[in-house]
């Protein structure tokens, strides 16, 4: 906690007050990272407009380049994934983040298929 506080430029007591320990800090960091990723993807989708193909392309492009895909974020994301195997709270957060990510992909693929007169089973 001291190292985290020092890097954040705050007191260790302040970090402990807000996060009730390192485990809670890690969990909140995972939630926050998921929200940052969702916001970046949402911005890319907003910029793409309403055409289904453009939205899917924007989603893929945003997912495969910085700021979402850079070495530091990827290392953090992999650490969270590995924690999800052994930590119940992290597993719940991961399930929620992944469920939202899948929902977005399913909606875009379904919209693109409908736009082209096709039916798909996304289940």
Backbone as CSV, one residue per row, in Angstrom:
resi,resn,N_x,N_y,N_z,CA_x,CA_y,CA_z,C_x,C_y,C_z
1,UNK,0.826,-1.191,0.000,0.000,0.000,0.000,0.874,1.261,0.000
2,UNK,2.014,1.190,0.697,2.893,2.358,0.747,3.407,2.718,-0.642
3,UNK,3.799,1.706,-1.394,4.332,1.964,-2.736,3.248,2.559,-3.637
4,UNK,2.042,2.022,-3.568,0.923,2.551,-4.365,0.665,4.001,-3.973
5,UNK,0.640,4.268,-2.672,0.401,5.631,-2.188,1.502,6.573,-2.662
6,UNK,2.746,6.118,-2.582,3.868,6.961,-3.011,3.761,7.284,-4.501
7,UNK,3.435,6.290,-5.304,3.317,6.522,-6.751,2.134,7.435,-7.074
8,UNK,1.088,7.367,-6.254,-0.084,8.219,-6.472,0.104,9.607,-5.867
9,UNK,1.144,9.752,-5.046,1.392,11.047,-4.419,0.445,11.359,-3.280
10,UNK,-0.041,10.326,-2.591,-0.946,10.505,-1.457,-0.410,9.696,-0.274
11,UNK,-1.028,9.854,0.874,-0.595,9.105,2.051,-1.135,7.678,2.001
12,UNK,-0.401,6.752,2.633,-0.862,5.356,2.709,-2.184,5.280,3.463
13,UNK,-2.355,6.146,4.469,-3.608,6.169,5.226,-4.800,6.517,4.340
14,UNK,-4.599,7.433,3.415,-5.681,7.810,2.502,-6.054,6.633,1.599
15,UNK,-5.059,5.927,1.110,-5.329,4.751,0.268,-6.078,3.707,1.085
16,UNK,-5.616,3.421,2.300,-6.291,2.432,3.159,-7.731,2.857,3.473
17,UNK,-7.923,4.150,3.697,-9.264,4.653,4.014,-10.245,4.387,2.873
18,UNK,-9.803,4.600,1.657,-10.701,4.455,0.512,-10.817,3.025,0.000
19,UNK,-9.805,2.203,0.242,-9.809,0.882,-0.385,-9.797,-0.294,0.567
20,UNK,-9.748,-0.091,1.855,-9.830,-1.177,2.836,-8.839,-2.302,2.537
21,UNK,-7.690,-1.985,2.011,-6.669,-2.994,1.773,-6.336,-3.175,0.304
22,UNK,-5.268,-3.920,0.090,-4.742,-4.121,-1.262,-5.723,-4.875,-2.156
23,UNK,-6.417,-5.855,-1.599,-7.360,-6.637,-2.409,-8.442,-5.741,-3.001
24,UNK,-8.970,-4.863,-2.182,-10.029,-3.952,-2.656,-9.478,-2.988,-3.710
25,UNK,-8.246,-2.546,-3.520,-7.607,-1.657,-4.491,-7.462,-2.358,-5.840
26,UNK,-7.032,-3.606,-5.820,-6.883,-4.372,-7.066,-8.248,-4.544,-7.739
27,UNK,-9.256,-4.897,-6.960,-10.600,-5.081,-7.524,-11.115,-3.788,-8.148
28,UNK,-10.939,-2.669,-7.461,-11.403,-1.386,-7.999,-10.602,-0.986,-9.235
29,UNK,-9.336,-1.349,-9.259,-8.515,-1.064,-10.439,-9.040,-1.849,-11.638
30,UNK,-9.433,-3.091,-11.419,-9.992,-3.907,-12.505,-11.297,-3.285,-13.009
31,UNK,-12.164,-2.908,-12.072,-13.420,-2.257,-12.478,-13.138,-0.996,-13.290
32,UNK,-12.222,-0.190,-12.805,-11.883,1.060,-13.472,-11.293,0.816,-14.859
33,UNK,-10.430,-0.165,-14.968,-9.841,-0.499,-16.268,-10.916,-0.942,-17.245
34,UNK,-11.845,-1.756,-16.779,-12.961,-2.180,-17.629,-13.794,-0.999,-18.106
35,UNK,-14.022,-0.036,-17.226,-14.787,1.159,-17.601,-14.025,2.015,-18.612
36,UNK,-12.708,2.127,-18.430,-11.895,2.894,-19.389,-11.942,2.268,-20.772
37,UNK,-11.847,0.961,-20.814,-11.894,0.252,-22.096,-13.262,0.433,-22.738
38,UNK,-14.316,0.275,-21.956,-15.677,0.454,-22.484,-15.877,1.875,-23.016
39,UNK,-15.340,2.860,-22.313,-15.481,4.254,-22.757,-14.733,4.491,-24.062
40,UNK,-13.538,3.934,-24.197,-12.768,4.106,-25.432,-13.474,3.442,-26.608
41,UNK,-14.036,2.277,-26.378,-14.771,1.591,-27.447,-16.037,2.359,-27.787
42,UNK,-16.743,2.852,-26.783,-17.960,3.634,-27.026,-17.647,4.873,-27.851
43,UNK,-16.539,5.530,-27.561,-16.147,6.719,-28.333,-15.866,6.351,-29.784
44,UNK,-15.197,5.225,-29.995,-14.916,4.774,-31.365,-16.212,4.447,-32.094
45,UNK,-17.153,3.836,-31.412,-18.444,3.491,-32.030,-19.249,4.742,-32.348
46,UNK,-19.228,5.705,-31.448,-19.933,6.967,-31.688,-19.374,7.666,-32.926
47,UNK,-18.055,7.654,-33.049,-17.408,8.304,-34.194,-17.689,7.561,-35.498
48,UNK,-17.987,6.270,-35.409,-18.210,5.461,-36.608,-19.579,5.700,-37.241
49,UNK,-20.500,6.237,-36.482,-21.846,6.449,-37.020,-22.724,5.231,-36.809
50,UNK,-23.758,5.120,-37.647,-24.743,4.059,-37.421,-24.634,2.878,-38.378
51,UNK,-23.807,2.960,-39.405,-23.680,1.851,-40.358,-23.070,0.637,-39.649
52,UNK,-23.726,-0.524,-39.698,-23.252,-1.702,-38.973,-21.810,-2.109,-39.299
53,UNK,-21.432,-2.078,-40.572,-20.065,-2.474,-40.913,-19.045,-1.483,-40.346
54,UNK,-19.345,-0.212,-40.426,-18.439,0.803,-39.897,-18.285,0.665,-38.383
55,UNK,-19.377,0.341,-37.700,-19.313,0.172,-36.246,-18.466,-1.039,-35.863
56,UNK,-18.643,-2.144,-36.575,-17.856,-3.336,-36.269,-16.377,-3.089,-36.562
57,UNK,-16.095,-2.430,-37.664,-14.695,-2.104,-37.985,-14.093,-1.184,-36.916
58,UNK,-14.858,-0.198,-36.480,-14.371,0.716,-35.447,-14.102,-0.030,-34.137
59,UNK,-14.964,-0.956,-33.807,-14.790,-1.760,-32.605,-13.490,-2.569,-32.675
60,UNK,-13.280,-3.235,-33.793,-12.068,-4.042,-33.971,-10.833,-3.153,-33.955
61,UNK,-10.877,-2.058,-34.705,-9.730,-1.139,-34.741,-9.395,-0.610,-33.344
62,UNK,-10.398,-0.179,-32.610,-10.169,0.366,-31.271,-9.617,-0.702,-30.328
63,UNK,-10.052,-1.932,-30.505,-9.618,-3.019,-29.625,-8.181,-3.448,-29.874
64,UNK,-7.668,-3.156,-31.066,-6.359,-3.677,-31.448,-5.270,-2.616,-31.579
65,UNK,-5.498,-1.454,-30.983,-4.466,-0.415,-31.024,-4.509,0.399,-29.735
66,UNK,-3.442,1.148,-29.468,-3.441,1.988,-28.266,-4.598,2.980,-28.302
67,UNK,-5.154,3.340,-27.207,-4.675,3.059,-25.857,-5.124,1.707,-25.301
68,UNK,-6.008,0.987,-25.999,-6.490,-0.277,-25.452,-5.460,-1.386,-25.532
69,UNK,-4.706,-1.409,-26.583,-3.722,-2.475,-26.736,-2.331,-1.867,-26.766
70,UNK,-1.759,-1.751,-25.597,-0.363,-1.346,-25.481,0.272,-2.289,-24.466
71,UNK,1.585,-2.401,-24.450,2.233,-3.393,-23.579,1.873,-3.267,-22.102
72,UNK,1.794,-2.054,-21.585,1.488,-1.880,-20.163,0.066,-2.319,-19.828
73,UNK,-0.905,-1.885,-20.634,-2.296,-2.267,-20.367,-2.488,-3.764,-20.561
74,UNK,-1.839,-4.329,-21.563,-1.953,-5.764,-21.798,-1.391,-6.549,-20.615
75,UNK,-0.283,-6.107,-20.046,0.300,-6.782,-18.876,-0.668,-6.729,-17.691
76,UNK,-1.287,-5.577,-17.478,-2.252,-5.438,-16.384,-3.453,-6.328,-16.631
77,UNK,-3.945,-6.328,-17.854,-5.117,-7.130,-18.207,-4.830,-8.616,-18.002
78,UNK,-3.659,-9.072,-18.399,-3.288,-10.481,-18.204,-3.195,-10.822,-16.721
79,UNK,-2.701,-9.907,-15.920,-2.647,-10.132,-14.471,-4.055,-10.287,-13.899
80,UNK,-4.976,-9.455,-14.352,-6.359,-9.573,-13.882,-6.953,-10.917,-14.302
81,UNK,-6.723,-11.311,-15.544,-7.247,-12.602,-16.007,-6.725,-13.740,-15.153
82,UNK,-5.455,-13.691,-14.807,-4.902,-14.769,-14.002,-5.495,-14.741,-12.594
83,UNK,-5.743,-13.564,-12.036,-6.383,-13.465,-10.721,-7.819,-13.995,-10.753
84,UNK,-8.485,-13.855,-11.878,-9.881,-14.302,-12.004,-10.008,-15.806,-11.768
85,UNK,-8.946,-16.528,-11.983,-8.983,-17.984,-11.769,-9.042,-18.343,-10.290
86,UNK,-8.487,-17.490,-9.428,-8.373,-17.853,-8.021,-9.109,-16.932,-7.055
87,UNK,-9.579,-15.787,-7.526,-10.197,-14.799,-6.642,-11.658,-14.600,-7.037
88,UNK,-12.551,-14.867,-6.100,-13.989,-14.816,-6.388,-14.438,-13.424,-6.822
89,UNK,-14.002,-12.392,-6.128,-14.435,-11.034,-6.486,-13.914,-10.627,-7.854
90,UNK,-12.660,-10.917,-8.127,-12.088,-10.599,-9.436,-12.811,-11.399,-10.515
91,UNK,-13.159,-12.645,-10.220,-13.893,-13.475,-11.186,-15.243,-12.849,-11.517
92,UNK,-15.921,-12.316,-10.501,-17.223,-11.662,-10.744,-17.065,-10.421,-11.620
93,UNK,-16.056,-9.624,-11.313,-15.807,-8.419,-12.109,-15.477,-8.821,-13.542
94,UNK,-14.617,-9.823,-13.691,-14.248,-10.294,-15.027,-15.480,-10.763,-15.798
95,UNK,-16.344,-11.520,-15.144,-17.551,-12.016,-15.808,-18.415,-10.860,-16.296
96,UNK,-18.540,-9.822,-15.486,-19.352,-8.660,-15.863,-18.725,-7.918,-17.048
97,UNK,-17.414,-7.679,-16.981,-16.710,-6.977,-18.064,-16.798,-7.778,-19.360
98,UNK,-16.527,-9.087,-19.266,-16.550,-9.948,-20.455,-17.959,-10.058,-21.030
99,UNK,-18.960,-10.150,-20.158,-20.356,-10.237,-20.619,-20.737,-8.996,-21.438
100,UNK,-20.332,-7.825,-20.966,-20.623,-6.578,-21.691,-19.885,-6.543,-23.026
101,UNK,-18.639,-6.968,-23.030,-17.842,-7.016,-24.259,-18.503,-7.942,-25.282
102,UNK,-18.910,-9.127,-24.831,-19.598,-10.082,-25.727,-20.920,-9.524,-26.241
103,UNK,-21.670,-8.857,-25.355,-22.961,-8.280,-25.758,-22.763,-7.280,-26.884
104,UNK,-21.728,-6.446,-26.760,-21.464,-5.451,-27.797,-21.125,-6.131,-29.129
105,UNK,-20.277,-7.144,-29.081,-19.902,-7.860,-30.302,-21.130,-8.521,-30.917
106,UNK,-21.925,-9.188,-30.095,-23.128,-9.859,-30.600,-24.082,-8.874,-31.269
107,UNK,-24.278,-7.712,-30.663,-25.160,-6.701,-31.254,-24.634,-6.228,-32.598
108,UNK,-23.336,-6.002,-32.682,-22.760,-5.512,-33.941,-22.811,-6.570,-35.036
109,UNK,-22.511,-7.812,-34.686,-22.550,-8.889,-35.684,-23.987,-9.118,-36.139
110,UNK,-24.925,-9.101,-35.213,-26.334,-9.278,-35.560,-26.823,-8.139,-36.457
111,UNK,-26.442,-6.912,-36.143,-26.845,-5.756,-36.954,-26.251,-5.844,-38.355
112,UNK,-24.981,-6.230,-38.448,-24.342,-6.356,-39.758,-24.994,-7.461,-40.571
113,UNK,-25.280,-8.586,-39.937,-25.941,-9.688,-40.641,-27.319,-9.251,-41.134
114,UNK,-28.085,-8.580,-40.276,-29.418,-8.114,-40.674,-29.317,-7.122,-41.827
115,UNK,-28.318,-6.249,-41.780,-28.101,-5.269,-42.842,-27.848,-5.957,-44.187
116,UNK,-27.275,-7.141,-44.128,-26.961,-7.896,-45.353,-27.960,-8.997,-45.638
117,UNK,-29.056,-9.014,-44.881,-30.104,-9.996,-45.116,-29.753,-11.384,-44.638
118,UNK,-28.900,-11.478,-43.666,-28.473,-12.782,-43.137,-28.943,-12.954,-41.701
119,UNK,-29.037,-14.198,-41.279,-29.339,-14.500,-39.887,-28.129,-15.189,-39.295
120,UNK,-27.832,-14.847,-38.046,-26.713,-15.488,-37.358,-27.171,-15.950,-35.976
121,UNK,-26.536,-16.990,-35.513,-26.765,-17.469,-34.160,-25.572,-17.029,-33.325
122,UNK,-25.747,-16.004,-32.498,-24.636,-15.496,-31.694,-24.556,-16.192,-30.344
123,UNK,-25.457,-17.114,-30.061,-25.462,-17.800,-28.772,-24.480,-18.825,-28.704
